[in-house]
Amino acid sequence: MIPRLVVAAPSSGSGKTTVATGLMAALRARGLRVSPHKVGPDYIDPGYHALATGRPGRNLDPWLAGEERVAPLFLHGAAGCDVAVVEGVMGLFDGKGETDFASTAHVARLLDAPVVLVVDAARQSRSVAAVVHGFATFDPRVRVGGVVLNRVGSDRHEELCRAALDAAGVPVLGAIRRDDAVATPSRHLGLIPAAEREAEAVSSVARLGELVSRSCDLDALVRLAATAPALPGTPWNPAAAGTARPDPKIVAVAGGAAFTFGYTEHVELLRAAGAEIAVFDPLHDEKLPEGTGAVIIGGGFPEVYAAELAANEPLRAQVAAFDGPIAAECAGLLYLCEELDGRRMCGRVPGKARMTGRLTLGYREATAVSRSLLTRPGERFRGHEFHRTTADLGGWALYRWEGGADGYGDALLTASYLHLHWAGSPVLAQRLVSSSRSPSVLR
């Protein structure tokens, strides 16, 4: 039995992150062990969840990992916890394309978890009852257990909203006043990651916890979480993906402010395959970790730090000369290109990248068309794109999907805009670790 709640909303911008992160922090302050989760592929919110709970933020995405793995991944991440809080994505029923596949509602059904609906009450009063009624009755398989009103303007405004919802038979579990002091700064891809704000992010999360603690009925929320039934099945086990190498290899993973995107399960799969993880910061470290046998450069914001990355010439040269396997996603692809916005990068990938004003966003069902470190021709992968840059790779393609193509690779390299969740393709960790080597002297 793992008590659990899904925090959802009618639409993006309603306050899900405020309520979910604040609730995590408030429950932890009560002494509870809180397991944090996020619906969808988002990397940024889980960083704030980790600060709020002291545990890794984890994603639950039926598209990337497979719907059959959502409950096992949840059970794995929530093991030993007193309560789990799952933050939704977009509107409650917004999924892939015209369906609710991979939506918050889909995950709530897979977890058999009650939903707390966060409603932005600004510029309405009695109408909130109509909104909640519609969401509570739209799909009888989704149980809306209560409402948290957000951006409430006054005592009178709260009274009107509560009266309307009382008549509709939906309990109000909290009412949060407008408070600009708890706003989290954003830029071109959403919130600024917690790892880039450090002490400021810790303070922001603490304020969110205080806000939710004084504005919401925590006892009622815990009681609602406890109504979730036992979840059948067994927890996901990274060790089940394959056999660990008898001679552990060091896998260097890019971190720091420029490379903040990564799924916790990737590290768990790598360790289960026999890797030792060493984190390095391309902004500051002039060398790869001693004994590096493979390199992973994930997502993040190299475009924000292009000047600093370019200035670290010793590391760029070492990455370019590295004779072991390299796996790169999105930001990693940009860093490996010859240039990013006119500034020199590593040059391991023959292409130039630049910022654009266009957001590329969405799920992709990709087929590998070239052999690379991690891919074999004909293999299919479910991934996600999320960027405002473009890379000219001279027509080279590693993956193709309906309406698009992307990526570059060779026997020791896989570099692409495509974000993958390795729990959905655990062979990727095995391939990377098995290709690791004791590196020669770096040139």
Secondary structure, DSSP 8 states (H G I E B T S, - for coil): ---EEEEE-SSTTSSHHHHHHHHHHHHHHTT--EEEEEESS-SHHHHHHHHHHSS--EEE-HHHH-GGGHHHHHHHHHTT-SEEEEE--SSTT--STTS-TTSHHHHHHHHT--EEEEEE-TT-STHHHHHHHHHHHH-TTS-EEEEEEEEE--HHHHHHHHHHHHHHT--EEEEEE--GGG---EETTEE--HHHHTHHHHHHHHHHHHHHHHHB-HHHHHHHHTTS----S----GGGG----SS-EEEEEE-STT-----HHHHHHHHHTTEEEEEE-TTT-SS--TTEEEEEE--S-TTTTHHHHHH-HHHHHHHHH--S-EEEETHHHHHHSSEETTEE---SSS-EEEEEEEEEEEEEEEEE-S--SS--TT-EEEEEEEEEEEEE-TT--SEEETTEEE-EEETTEEEES-EE-TTT-THHHHHHHHH--------
